[in-house]
C-alpha cells in the first residue's frame, strides 16, 4: 500500500515523457541532494516528473520531503514531484510501486545517493529519439567523500558504482547490462517483461544486488534494444564507510549469493532439466571444489610468492564469492524457494506419452505455475525443494490415471516409497481418475492395477473425476467427499487435421466403396470388451450387408492396437481371420497416425463393461474434437461430454444394445457432426485446457495452508 503527497496543481493535466524514480530508505539528506540535482535539469519541466518512494524509513524522510516540497519558490511550482510510501521493504517493491503511478512513457531510475548532471535528462531523451532504444543507461562517475585508498585498483571501482563501458554511444548486446544507479526503460517494455523481481533486488536484511542484471537479461531475451549513452552522466557517492576491505569482501559474498538466485530465475522459465541442473548436488559440489582450490592451492601460492595487497584482496573476494554461491545453493536445496505466485506442480503420467497430461502442463505454465512432468516417477530433488514449511504447501503432486501405469515390481515399490516420502514432506496428493480398461478386465495384472489405483485414491487429498455425477462414481463416502468434478477438455488443434477419406482409405487398404467405418482403439480396452464389439459388429454387418459375400458394400471396423491384458491377441487374430470386413492394426497408434485413423473413421466405438468408473473419456473427446460420432456406454464418466447430440449411448455389457447403438449412430451426418462439435469451446485444445487449468488452480490454492 502507498499514499501520495506533494505534487503540483499546474502540471496535473500534462503527460510527461519521463518519470524519474528515486527510491530511498533512511537517507533523507542524500535524497534531498538528488532532488536538487534533478531540479537543475536543462530539460523543460513539463517533459518530466519526479516520483520519490520512501521504503519505510525510520528517520522522518516523508516529513522532510513534504517540507522540502512546500518550500519551493513560485517559479518552481510547475516542477512535477510526487512522494509515495511503500511499507514492504525491498527496492523492487518500491520501484514497482512507482511504476503503477508513473505517467511518463519512459521510467528513469536513480539511486538516492546519486547526483545527476544538468543535461542528464536531455541527453537521455535525445538518445531515445535518435536510436529508437527501449532502454538507455548512462555513465556513472564516483564522487569521493574520502581519499581513495592505495589498494583500491580500477578493477574494483564497479563495486562502488562506477560504470563506463565505452567512451561513445553503443548498443549493448547480451549479456551486457546497465548500471543499477543510472538506467532508464520504456514503461511498456518494463511491464511486458514482468517488472522488477523482489528476489534479486536488495532488501533490509538481504542485500542481493542483481535485479537490474536480471531485468536486462529478460529485456535482451524479449528482443528489446539496450543502449549506453556516456553523456547521460551521474555522480555516485563513494561513501567513506565503504572505503575499507571489509565492505568489498561483504559485497563479494552477496554477489555470489545473488548469482545463484539469478541463475535460478533464468532457469525457471526453461525446461525442468535446466531447473534441476541449477539446483542440484552436482552444482553444489562444483562450487565446493572451486572454493577448495582457492583456499588450499591458490592462497598458499600467493603467500609463498608474496603477492601484493591488491592481489590478496582479489583472491579473498573470489573465495568469499564462491562461499556465498555454495551457501545459497545449499540454502535452496534445504529450504524451498519463496514463491511470489502459485504453487509448483509435479504431474506424474504413465510411461507412454499422454497428450492430455502434456496439454494440461502447458496450460498450467501459461497460468504462471511452475509445472514439471515425470513419467511414472517422482523426482527426489523436486520433492525436497517443494516440501511444506511452517504448514504452508509449496508444491502439489498430481497423479494422472495411475491405473494406466504398467510398472515392474521393483519400480513400483520405488514409486510407492517416493509417494510415502512426498506425504511425509507435507506435499498434497491429487489423483486424476478418468477410468480405463483395467476396471473391466480379469486376471492378475488388471487386479494389481486396480489395487494400486485404489491405494492411491485412499491416500489422495483430492480426486479429480471427469463428471459432476460424483455420487455415482464411488461407493465409499470418504472417496466421494474428496472427489471434485472437472470435465476434461478436447484436443482440437493439438493433432493434425484428419486426412481426406479417400487418402485414408487407400493407406489403410479399405475399399473406396465402403459406406461407413467404425474405429476402436483396442489398446485402450480389454480383450473381452474388444471381442464383444466384434461380435456385435458381425451381427449388425450381416443385417446390413445388401449383397452376401461382397464386403465392400457394408460397414467396416478398424481395430488399432492390441488389448493390454492379452498382448499376444490370439483370439483376436482368429476373429479377424473369419471377418474380412475387420481391419486389424496391432501397433499402438502414434501421434502422427491419429489423423490417418480419424480420417477413415465415421464413428469411434468404446466397448465397456458395466463398472462405475470404466471408460476412457479422453478417447471420446478426441473423436468429438474432430467431428466424429461416438458410441459410448451410459456410465457416469461420460455423462458430461460436450456435443452430446453426437454421442449414442448404450447399456454397458449388453451386446444387443451395443448393436443397436452401432446401427443408430449411422444416422448422424458428417455435416451435422461438424456443426455440433465445432461450436463447443471445450473441445479446443488451447482454450479448453486453459479453462480446465484455471479451475484446477483454484483447487490447488486450497492446499496452500
Legacy VTK file of the C-alpha trace (Angstrom):
# vtk DataFile Version 3.0
C-alpha trace
ASCII
DATASET POLYDATA
POINTS 705 float
0.000 0.000 0.000
1.146 3.554 -0.609
-0.089 7.100 -0.301
0.722 10.164 -2.351
1.651 13.655 -1.294
3.223 16.744 -2.742
2.749 17.293 -6.466
1.632 20.423 -8.248
-1.665 21.718 -9.488
-0.492 23.255 -12.725
1.067 20.062 -14.129
-1.750 17.652 -13.367
-3.230 17.723 -16.841
0.059 17.219 -18.623
1.595 13.892 -19.656
5.365 13.984 -19.152
7.675 11.921 -21.315
9.966 10.894 -18.465
9.159 9.617 -14.983
12.260 9.901 -12.785
12.022 7.446 -9.885
14.024 7.837 -6.659
13.694 5.107 -4.020
15.087 5.861 -0.575
15.453 4.296 2.863
16.730 6.285 5.869
18.678 8.752 3.690
16.707 11.978 3.910
19.749 14.226 3.418
21.048 12.303 0.408
17.699 12.147 -1.359
17.331 15.918 -0.975
20.662 16.354 -2.777
19.473 14.046 -5.549
16.258 16.063 -5.859
18.255 19.294 -6.057
20.270 17.887 -8.978
17.028 16.993 -10.779
15.633 20.453 -10.142
18.602 21.942 -12.036
17.947 19.952 -15.230
18.030 21.821 -18.539
15.110 19.778 -19.873
11.779 21.624 -19.821
9.974 20.768 -16.592
6.732 19.773 -18.275
8.611 16.920 -20.007
9.475 15.037 -16.825
8.084 14.207 -13.426
9.847 13.017 -10.272
8.463 10.215 -8.086
10.110 9.674 -4.699
9.279 6.394 -2.948
10.028 6.079 0.759
10.586 2.410 1.575
9.576 2.523 5.232
12.257 4.911 6.535
12.612 5.493 10.276
14.441 8.845 10.084
11.459 11.008 9.186
12.133 11.050 5.449
8.449 11.557 4.427
8.103 14.637 6.658
11.401 16.104 5.413
10.329 15.598 1.793
6.984 17.231 2.486
8.634 20.305 3.972
11.079 20.462 1.060
8.278 20.450 -1.499
6.267 23.057 0.369
9.296 25.399 0.470
9.574 25.661 -3.321
9.732 29.117 -4.804
6.877 30.364 -7.032
8.875 29.765 -10.232
9.308 26.081 -9.206
5.604 25.345 -8.819
5.470 23.731 -12.266
8.074 21.172 -11.161
6.139 17.876 -11.021
7.096 15.927 -7.885
5.191 13.227 -6.017
6.031 11.315 -2.846
4.839 7.764 -2.202
5.239 5.363 0.705
5.850 1.638 0.161
5.945 -0.168 3.506
7.060 -3.546 2.118
10.803 -3.394 2.459
12.696 -4.034 -0.759
13.972 -1.969 -3.663
11.918 -3.991 -6.158
8.687 -3.330 -4.256
9.451 0.401 -4.174
10.239 0.576 -7.893
7.179 -1.459 -8.874
5.007 0.826 -6.747
6.352 3.866 -8.583
5.672 2.177 -11.928
1.991 1.788 -11.027
1.520 5.564 -10.905
4.142 6.698 -13.444
2.630 8.838 -16.209
5.714 9.062 -18.407
6.461 6.869 -21.389
9.985 6.259 -20.060
10.935 5.410 -16.465
14.333 6.744 -15.293
15.852 5.145 -12.184
18.475 6.825 -9.997
19.966 5.877 -6.647
19.186 8.207 -3.776
22.933 8.851 -3.297
23.499 9.866 -6.941
23.774 13.377 -8.382
22.560 13.959 -11.950
24.467 16.271 -14.298
22.464 19.291 -15.543
21.896 17.876 -19.050
21.335 14.301 -17.860
17.641 14.007 -18.813
18.160 15.973 -22.015
20.798 13.517 -23.249
18.620 10.529 -22.301
15.634 11.817 -24.249
17.848 12.638 -27.233
19.258 9.093 -27.265
15.783 7.580 -27.317
14.799 9.827 -30.224
17.913 9.098 -32.287
18.293 5.339 -31.688
14.762 4.047 -31.130
16.058 2.337 -27.987
13.859 0.521 -25.485
16.296 1.049 -22.611
19.162 3.514 -22.151
21.798 3.605 -19.432
24.229 6.392 -18.673
27.750 6.801 -17.344
28.407 6.716 -13.606
31.418 8.502 -12.138
32.424 8.394 -8.471
32.102 11.298 -6.063
34.762 10.614 -3.431
33.818 11.530 0.130
37.243 10.439 1.382
40.673 9.909 -0.225
40.920 6.842 -2.442
42.846 4.023 -0.670
46.084 2.868 -2.241
44.890 -0.740 -2.547
41.719 0.191 -4.462
42.516 -0.757 -8.061
40.494 0.264 -11.093
39.068 -3.278 -11.345
37.295 -2.760 -8.008
35.690 0.587 -8.834
32.433 -1.017 -10.176
31.816 -2.283 -6.634
31.330 1.356 -5.630
29.027 2.005 -8.600
31.447 3.125 -11.320
30.141 2.353 -14.825
31.755 3.462 -18.083
31.953 0.579 -20.596
32.779 2.860 -23.564
33.644 6.443 -24.390
30.999 6.676 -27.131
27.376 5.705 -27.534
26.899 1.999 -28.300
24.233 -0.680 -28.342
24.609 -3.297 -25.629
24.432 -6.966 -26.568
23.573 -9.865 -24.290
24.773 -10.460 -21.626
25.797 -6.803 -21.174
23.642 -4.860 -18.720
23.064 -1.319 -17.499
24.180 0.275 -14.249
21.722 -0.106 -11.375
22.475 3.500 -10.337
21.624 5.117 -13.675
19.307 3.459 -16.180
16.011 4.049 -17.941
13.465 1.766 -19.621
10.292 2.340 -21.578
7.426 1.608 -19.236
5.664 -0.640 -21.766
8.776 -2.811 -22.184
9.320 -2.941 -18.429
5.789 -4.111 -17.790
5.967 -6.605 -20.660
8.896 -8.463 -19.057
7.365 -8.506 -15.587
8.943 -5.535 -13.814
11.463 -5.957 -11.014
11.990 -9.203 -9.103
11.857 -8.882 -5.285
14.044 -11.972 -5.122
17.071 -10.290 -6.715
16.891 -6.674 -5.527
18.273 -5.648 -2.165
16.184 -5.758 0.962
16.896 -4.699 4.519
18.454 -7.960 5.695
19.313 -9.443 2.292
21.439 -7.082 0.176
21.201 -9.028 -3.077
22.006 -6.696 -5.942
21.466 -8.266 -9.359
17.923 -7.109 -10.032
18.941 -4.807 -12.895
21.154 -7.507 -14.455
18.195 -9.900 -14.379
15.949 -7.222 -15.901
18.437 -6.637 -18.732
18.629 -10.389 -19.335
14.858 -10.519 -19.751
14.864 -7.446 -21.993
17.549 -8.994 -24.223
15.607 -12.284 -24.364
12.437 -10.432 -25.392
14.276 -8.688 -28.262
14.380 -5.153 -26.845
17.222 -2.784 -27.763
19.514 -1.573 -24.953
21.863 1.392 -25.465
24.603 3.112 -23.487
24.936 6.917 -23.590
28.099 8.298 -21.897
26.817 11.884 -21.941
23.939 10.943 -19.607
26.180 11.347 -16.574
25.544 10.964 -12.863
27.970 11.048 -9.949
27.601 8.235 -7.413
28.832 8.856 -3.895
31.758 6.740 -2.713
30.955 6.861 0.989
33.850 6.926 3.416
32.382 3.954 5.309
32.664 1.836 2.170
36.353 2.541 1.525
37.529 -0.412 3.565
38.353 -4.018 2.712
35.506 -5.492 4.772
32.925 -3.733 2.588
34.400 -5.220 -0.585
34.592 -8.688 0.965
30.951 -8.473 2.095
29.936 -7.259 -1.359
31.654 -10.300 -2.916
29.753 -12.644 -0.584
26.356 -11.244 -1.558
27.443 -11.129 -5.186
27.915 -14.907 -5.066
24.522 -15.468 -3.475
22.870 -13.144 -5.988
24.461 -15.008 -8.912
22.859 -18.289 -7.855
19.459 -16.612 -7.470
19.829 -15.061 -10.911
20.757 -18.434 -12.438
17.654 -19.910 -10.853
15.497 -17.016 -12.075
16.727 -17.621 -15.627
16.263 -21.393 -15.341
12.692 -21.213 -14.014
11.474 -20.241 -17.483
13.286 -23.167 -19.090
12.758 -26.916 -19.119
12.633 -28.930 -15.911
16.064 -30.427 -16.678
17.657 -26.985 -16.632
15.973 -26.090 -13.362
17.228 -29.330 -11.823
20.750 -28.624 -13.115
20.724 -25.208 -11.439
19.612 -26.648 -8.094
21.431 -29.952 -7.901
24.004 -31.564 -5.659
26.384 -31.664 -8.629
26.314 -27.864 -8.929
26.825 -27.615 -5.167
29.888 -29.863 -5.311
31.266 -27.863 -8.239
31.165 -24.661 -6.156
32.720 -26.512 -3.230
35.580 -27.796 -5.411
36.237 -24.278 -6.687
36.273 -22.955 -3.118
38.674 -25.712 -2.033
41.082 -24.906 -4.844
41.086 -21.208 -3.962
41.688 -21.827 -0.250
44.058 -24.789 -0.433
46.029 -24.095 -3.608
45.871 -20.500 -4.819
46.032 -18.717 -1.467
49.146 -20.655 -0.283
50.768 -19.940 -3.653
50.081 -16.214 -3.211
51.575 -16.263 0.267
54.697 -18.005 -0.991
55.151 -15.539 -3.857
54.412 -12.575 -1.545
51.660 -11.099 -3.668
50.554 -7.501 -3.328
47.760 -6.387 -1.028
45.510 -5.833 -4.049
46.140 -9.399 -5.235
45.367 -10.767 -1.779
42.138 -8.768 -1.664
41.090 -10.037 -5.103
41.725 -13.646 -4.068
39.881 -13.199 -0.784
36.907 -11.664 -2.586
36.815 -14.557 -5.073
36.950 -17.089 -2.229
34.140 -15.340 -0.368
32.088 -15.112 -3.586
32.392 -18.896 -4.041
31.433 -19.374 -0.405
28.333 -17.237 -0.986
27.401 -19.318 -4.047
27.846 -22.526 -2.044
25.741 -21.261 0.854
22.961 -20.044 -1.434
22.754 -23.360 -3.307
22.757 -25.254 -0.017
20.033 -22.981 1.320
17.850 -23.522 -1.765
18.317 -27.271 -1.542
17.493 -27.232 2.162
14.530 -24.854 2.002
12.149 -24.290 -0.914
12.498 -21.053 -2.824
9.928 -18.461 -1.706
7.322 -18.228 -4.456
5.617 -14.949 -5.382
2.997 -16.763 -7.430
1.120 -20.030 -7.183
2.138 -23.495 -6.154
4.545 -25.628 -8.126
3.005 -28.758 -9.666
4.534 -32.153 -10.418
2.441 -34.064 -12.973
3.130 -37.797 -12.975
1.830 -39.654 -16.026
2.129 -43.146 -17.499
5.410 -44.199 -19.166
3.649 -43.844 -22.525
3.061 -40.395 -23.991
-0.159 -38.845 -22.674
-1.453 -35.933 -24.756
-3.910 -34.801 -22.069
-1.153 -34.502 -19.463
1.107 -32.570 -21.823
-1.711 -30.148 -22.706
-2.514 -29.684 -19.029
1.136 -28.951 -18.256
1.256 -26.303 -20.983
-1.940 -24.698 -19.707
-0.677 -24.611 -16.110
2.563 -22.962 -17.241
0.597 -20.333 -19.136
-1.253 -19.631 -15.884
2.082 -18.907 -14.203
2.643 -22.190 -12.354
5.997 -23.958 -12.340
4.880 -27.306 -13.768
7.138 -30.329 -14.200
6.173 -33.627 -15.869
7.542 -37.037 -14.858
6.835 -40.487 -16.294
5.692 -42.847 -13.509
8.326 -41.457 -11.148
8.821 -38.659 -8.641
11.960 -36.517 -8.641
13.531 -36.543 -5.172
15.063 -33.137 -5.849
11.640 -31.710 -6.691
10.033 -33.264 -3.610
12.688 -31.879 -1.284
12.694 -28.435 -2.864
8.906 -28.022 -2.653
8.222 -29.610 0.701
5.854 -27.960 3.136
7.306 -25.382 5.533
5.543 -23.933 8.561
2.310 -25.569 7.475
2.367 -23.927 4.041
2.388 -26.161 0.966
4.899 -25.175 -1.719
4.023 -27.866 -4.247
1.350 -30.329 -5.361
1.877 -33.846 -6.721
-0.806 -34.887 -9.235
-1.005 -38.465 -10.479
-2.620 -38.862 -13.894
-4.634 -42.096 -14.271
-2.402 -44.260 -12.036
-4.230 -47.389 -13.153
-2.676 -46.923 -16.616
0.845 -47.325 -15.241
2.427 -50.665 -16.097
5.437 -50.904 -13.786
7.796 -53.762 -12.872
7.740 -54.784 -9.219
10.973 -53.007 -8.304
9.964 -49.753 -9.989
6.503 -49.914 -8.460
7.901 -50.288 -4.955
10.258 -47.388 -5.609
7.300 -45.247 -6.684
5.312 -46.128 -3.560
8.312 -45.267 -1.382
8.618 -41.852 -3.009
4.903 -41.231 -2.644
5.223 -42.052 1.061
8.122 -39.590 1.262
6.023 -36.933 -0.502
3.300 -37.311 2.113
5.865 -37.120 4.922
7.194 -33.892 3.423
3.732 -32.378 3.568
3.029 -32.368 -0.171
-0.662 -32.617 -1.132
-1.538 -35.545 -3.403
-4.105 -35.195 -6.202
-5.240 -38.193 -8.265
-6.924 -37.759 -11.662
-9.250 -40.740 -12.106
-10.770 -40.812 -15.595
-11.257 -44.548 -15.987
-9.565 -47.238 -18.052
-9.657 -50.766 -19.415
-8.405 -52.381 -16.176
-11.781 -51.895 -14.488
-13.428 -54.411 -16.808
-10.578 -56.907 -17.269
-9.957 -60.198 -15.496
-6.613 -61.548 -14.430
-3.736 -60.828 -12.076
-2.283 -57.785 -13.893
-5.541 -55.817 -14.037
-6.065 -56.731 -10.387
-2.698 -55.183 -9.496
-3.593 -52.017 -11.396
-6.917 -51.739 -9.558
-5.155 -52.306 -6.223
-2.580 -49.574 -6.940
-5.302 -47.189 -8.081
-7.421 -47.886 -5.006
-4.422 -47.423 -2.704
-3.587 -44.029 -4.203
-7.226 -42.897 -4.210
-7.479 -43.566 -0.480
-4.260 -41.617 0.172
-5.152 -38.636 -2.035
-6.089 -35.241 -0.660
-8.298 -34.666 -3.717
-9.670 -36.824 -6.537
-10.455 -35.424 -9.974
-13.232 -37.096 -11.950
-14.450 -36.016 -15.434
-18.107 -35.795 -14.405
-20.330 -33.928 -11.970
-22.074 -37.176 -11.024
-19.634 -37.861 -8.204
-22.135 -39.828 -6.118
-22.378 -42.398 -8.954
-18.611 -42.938 -9.201
-17.709 -44.175 -5.714
-19.476 -46.339 -3.172
-17.339 -45.145 -0.269
-18.288 -41.906 1.405
-14.653 -40.978 2.143
-13.858 -41.007 -1.591
-16.976 -39.037 -2.537
-16.117 -36.300 -0.018
-12.685 -35.776 -1.626
-13.839 -36.027 -5.242
-14.173 -32.973 -7.477
-15.966 -32.999 -10.824
-13.849 -31.316 -13.521
-14.928 -32.227 -17.090
-11.897 -32.692 -19.315
-11.109 -30.625 -22.404
-10.698 -31.684 -26.015
-7.811 -31.951 -28.482
-8.815 -29.841 -31.487
-5.656 -28.149 -32.722
-3.252 -30.494 -30.948
-3.233 -33.189 -33.626
-3.063 -32.514 -37.337
-6.243 -32.265 -39.394
-7.613 -35.725 -40.340
-6.619 -36.951 -43.784
-9.152 -36.872 -46.627
-11.267 -40.002 -46.613
-10.081 -41.295 -49.986
-6.424 -40.961 -48.951
-7.050 -42.606 -45.574
-8.932 -45.495 -47.216
-6.089 -46.036 -49.668
-3.385 -46.073 -46.992
-5.350 -48.434 -44.727
-6.419 -50.818 -47.504
-10.146 -50.111 -47.196
-12.199 -50.395 -50.417
-13.329 -46.998 -51.685
-16.979 -48.128 -51.859
-17.234 -48.860 -48.116
-20.052 -46.576 -46.836
-19.206 -46.455 -43.131
-16.208 -47.211 -40.917
-16.160 -47.785 -37.157
-12.955 -47.198 -35.212
-11.890 -48.773 -31.932
-8.541 -48.263 -30.185
-8.157 -51.799 -28.882
-5.072 -50.881 -26.850
-7.442 -48.975 -24.518
-9.810 -51.907 -23.951
-9.635 -55.403 -22.557
-9.733 -58.428 -24.817
-13.226 -59.362 -23.675
-14.529 -55.860 -24.448
-12.920 -55.913 -27.885
-14.358 -59.322 -28.688
-17.799 -58.131 -27.561
-17.555 -55.294 -30.060
-16.503 -57.674 -32.823
-19.489 -59.926 -32.160
-21.984 -57.024 -32.099
-20.458 -55.619 -35.277
-20.655 -59.022 -37.012
-24.364 -59.321 -36.299
-25.005 -55.770 -37.495
-22.972 -56.352 -40.647
-24.954 -59.452 -41.530
-28.194 -57.455 -41.214
-26.973 -54.500 -43.264
-24.998 -56.303 -45.961
-27.077 -55.958 -49.157
-25.161 -58.497 -51.249
-23.872 -61.649 -49.484
-20.173 -62.098 -49.979
-19.446 -58.555 -51.129
-17.629 -56.995 -48.152
-17.106 -53.675 -49.922
-20.802 -52.736 -49.694
-21.181 -52.920 -45.902
-19.594 -51.149 -42.924
-16.063 -51.939 -41.811
-14.384 -51.970 -38.411
-10.858 -50.705 -37.637
-9.135 -52.165 -34.579
-5.936 -50.326 -33.677
-3.523 -51.797 -31.131
-3.827 -54.946 -29.040
-5.670 -55.368 -25.722
-3.181 -54.743 -22.864
-4.410 -57.742 -20.873
-3.680 -60.111 -23.788
-0.636 -58.771 -25.697
-0.490 -61.812 -27.988
-4.111 -61.290 -29.093
-4.515 -64.908 -30.227
-8.328 -64.870 -30.059
-8.417 -61.514 -31.845
-6.371 -62.946 -34.677
-8.825 -65.833 -35.016
-11.794 -63.462 -35.177
-10.069 -61.239 -37.741
-9.370 -64.262 -39.919
-13.109 -65.030 -40.093
-14.219 -61.399 -40.667
-12.892 -59.829 -43.896
-14.598 -56.530 -43.016
-12.408 -56.182 -39.915
-9.046 -54.408 -40.276
-6.554 -55.185 -37.523
-3.511 -52.960 -36.895
-1.554 -54.325 -33.947
0.849 -51.433 -33.398
-0.388 -48.810 -30.887
-1.179 -45.555 -32.704
1.469 -42.840 -32.738
0.571 -39.154 -32.544
1.217 -38.628 -36.251
-1.044 -41.626 -37.107
-4.115 -40.259 -35.306
-5.120 -38.081 -38.330
-4.922 -41.185 -40.532
-7.318 -43.281 -38.437
-9.704 -40.384 -37.766
-9.717 -39.551 -41.480
-11.012 -43.030 -42.291
-13.475 -43.334 -39.398
-17.055 -42.147 -39.173
-17.585 -43.104 -35.533
-15.470 -44.119 -32.551
-16.748 -47.074 -30.523
-15.981 -47.540 -26.816
-16.940 -51.079 -25.737
-17.032 -51.177 -21.920
-18.069 -53.472 -19.137
-20.563 -52.249 -16.557
-18.177 -50.865 -13.962
-18.951 -47.499 -12.362
-15.605 -45.918 -13.255
-14.970 -47.727 -16.532
-14.396 -45.879 -19.771
-11.680 -43.650 -21.203
-13.272 -40.228 -21.579
-10.205 -38.832 -23.375
-10.859 -41.096 -26.381
-14.413 -39.798 -26.682
-13.185 -36.195 -26.500
-10.582 -36.933 -29.184
-13.235 -38.166 -31.606
-15.606 -35.294 -30.845
-12.806 -32.762 -31.286
-12.500 -33.749 -34.926
-16.191 -34.104 -35.771
-16.591 -37.868 -35.355
-19.575 -39.555 -33.724
-19.070 -41.600 -30.557
-20.704 -44.794 -29.348
-20.227 -44.724 -25.574
-21.557 -46.660 -22.585
-24.134 -44.998 -20.325
-21.685 -44.719 -17.433
-21.033 -41.762 -15.063
-17.727 -40.758 -16.695
-19.473 -39.990 -19.997
-22.410 -38.054 -18.526
-20.907 -34.579 -19.136
-19.497 -34.978 -22.639
-19.814 -31.856 -24.818
-21.853 -32.078 -28.038
-23.934 -34.858 -26.537
-26.085 -34.962 -29.693
-23.102 -36.563 -31.431
-22.942 -39.369 -28.832
-25.057 -42.550 -28.921
-25.222 -44.272 -25.539
-25.808 -47.952 -24.833
-26.059 -50.128 -21.741
-22.613 -51.424 -20.866
-22.041 -55.182 -21.237
-25.243 -55.513 -23.279
-24.263 -56.838 -26.715
-27.737 -56.339 -28.156
-27.862 -52.715 -27.044
-24.353 -52.128 -28.399
-25.560 -53.487 -31.738
-28.481 -51.055 -31.602
-26.106 -48.132 -30.889
-23.870 -49.149 -33.815
-26.872 -49.061 -36.112
-28.275 -45.810 -34.703
-25.020 -43.856 -34.966
-25.068 -44.244 -38.751
-27.906 -41.711 -38.922
-25.578 -38.868 -37.830
-24.445 -36.973 -40.924
-20.890 -35.703 -41.207
-22.011 -32.102 -41.762
-24.237 -32.143 -38.698
-21.426 -33.629 -36.576
-19.015 -30.902 -37.629
-21.616 -28.259 -36.817
-22.340 -29.696 -33.372
-18.738 -30.224 -32.316
-17.365 -27.050 -33.903
-19.498 -24.890 -31.638
-18.040 -26.398 -28.431
-15.158 -24.309 -26.979
-14.434 -27.118 -24.527
-13.112 -29.210 -27.436
-10.431 -26.639 -28.343
-7.001 -27.741 -27.105
-5.848 -24.252 -26.063
-8.981 -22.613 -24.664
-10.462 -25.815 -23.285
-7.387 -26.788 -21.280
-6.889 -23.159 -20.238
-10.315 -23.141 -18.598
-9.638 -26.559 -17.056
-6.296 -25.337 -15.657
-7.905 -22.240 -14.135
-10.468 -24.370 -12.308
-7.667 -26.641 -11.168
-5.592 -23.736 -9.849
-8.489 -22.717 -7.604
-8.447 -26.231 -6.169
-4.662 -26.083 -5.662
-4.964 -22.845 -3.689
-6.880 -24.720 -1.003
-3.689 -26.611 -0.196
-1.552 -23.540 0.460
-2.405 -23.603 4.148
LINES 1 706
705 0 1 2 3 4 5 6 7 8 9 10 11 12 13 14 15 16 17 18 19 20 21 22 23 24 25 26 27 28 29 30 31 32 33 34 35 36 37 38 39 40 41 42 43 44 45 46 47 48 49 50 51 52 53 54 55 56 57 58 59 60 61 62 63 64 65 66 67 68 69 70 71 72 73 74 75 76 77 78 79 80 81 82 83 84 85 86 87 88 89 90 91 92 93 94 95 96 97 98 99 100 101 102 103 104 105 106 107 108 109 110 111 112 113 114 115 116 117 118 119 120 121 122 123 124 125 126 127 128 129 130 131 132 133 134 135 136 137 138 139 140 141 142 143 144 145 146 147 148 149 150 151 152 153 154 155 156 157 158 159 160 161 162 163 164 165 166 167 168 169 170 171 172 173 174 175 176 177 178 179 180 181 182 183 184 185 186 187 188 189 190 191 192 193 194 195 196 197 198 199 200 201 202 203 204 205 206 207 208 209 210 211 212 213 214 215 216 217 218 219 220 221 222 223 224 225 226 227 228 229 230 231 232 233 234 235 236 237 238 239 240 241 242 243 244 245 246 247 248 249 250 251 252 253 254 255 256 257 258 259 260 261 262 263 264 265 266 267 268 269 270 271 272 273 274 275 276 277 278 279 280 281 282 283 284 285 286 287 288 289 290 291 292 293 294 295 296 297 298 299 300 301 302 303 304 305 306 307 308 309 310 311 312 313 314 315 316 317 318 319 320 321 322 323 324 325 326 327 328 329 330 331 332 333 334 335 336 337 338 339 340 341 342 343 344 345 346 347 348 349 350 351 352 353 354 355 356 357 358 359 360 361 362 363 364 365 366 367 368 369 370 371 372 373 374 375 376 377 378 379 380 381 382 383 384 385 386 387 388 389 390 391 392 393 394 395 396 397 398 399 400 401 402 403 404 405 406 407 408 409 410 411 412 413 414 415 416 417 418 419 420 421 422 423 424 425 426 427 428 429 430 431 432 433 434 435 436 437 438 439 440 441 442 443 444 445 446 447 448 449 450 451 452 453 454 455 456 457 458 459 460 461 462 463 464 465 466 467 468 469 470 471 472 473 474 475 476 477 478 479 480 481 482 483 484 485 486 487 488 489 490 491 492 493 494 495 496 497 498 499 500 501 502 503 504 505 506 507 508 509 510 511 512 513 514 515 516 517 518 519 520 521 522 523 524 525 526 527 528 529 530 531 532 533 534 535 536 537 538 539 540 541 542 543 544 545 546 547 548 549 550 551 552 553 554 555 556 557 558 559 560 561 562 563 564 565 566 567 568 569 570 571 572 573 574 575 576 577 578 579 580 581 582 583 584 585 586 587 588 589 590 591 592 593 594 595 596 597 598 599 600 601 602 603 604 605 606 607 608 609 610 611 612 613 614 615 616 617 618 619 620 621 622 623 624 625 626 627 628 629 630 631 632 633 634 635 636 637 638 639 640 641 642 643 644 645 646 647 648 649 650 651 652 653 654 655 656 657 658 659 660 661 662 663 664 665 666 667 668 669 670 671 672 673 674 675 676 677 678 679 680 681 682 683 684 685 686 687 688 689 690 691 692 693 694 695 696 697 698 699 700 701 702 703 704
